[in-house]
Amino acid sequence: MVYSTNSEYRPEADDSDQEITPANKQDLRVWFEKRNGKPSTIVRDYIGPESELKSLGKVLRVSCSCGGSEKNGEIILQGDVRDKVIKILNERGFKSKKAGG
């Protein structure tokens, strides 16, 4: 519980208050980058709460049999698995395509 003498104070909205954009309305980009000399696949432009991003990241890691993480609104996967990721995202209803290098 937070108490404030300021009558206009509104507590910051937490992650659960953020509206979830339907998968078919999202246009994701799948990038290939080398990070620290190692190939990485990056999924960008996800709109939604961090908890949903983490859930999608876990699905991609398990489906692609690779490691990775979710940071700063991006899903980072180890290795060049762009084709698998695009296929999985399209099956789940997202619009996705390759971008960048």
Secondary structure as GFF3:
##gff-version 3
##sequence-region A 1 101
A	DSSP	three_ten_helix	15	17	.	.	.	ID=ss1
A	DSSP	three_ten_helix	23	25	.	.	.	ID=ss2
A	DSSP	beta_strand	27	35	.	.	.	ID=ss3
A	DSSP	beta_strand	38	44	.	.	.	ID=ss4
A	DSSP	alpha_helix	50	64	.	.	.	ID=ss5
A	DSSP	beta_strand	68	71	.	.	.	ID=ss6
A	DSSP	beta_strand	74	78	.	.	.	ID=ss7
A	DSSP	alpha_helix	82	91	.	.	.	ID=ss8
A	DSSP	beta_strand	95	99	.	.	.	ID=ss9
###
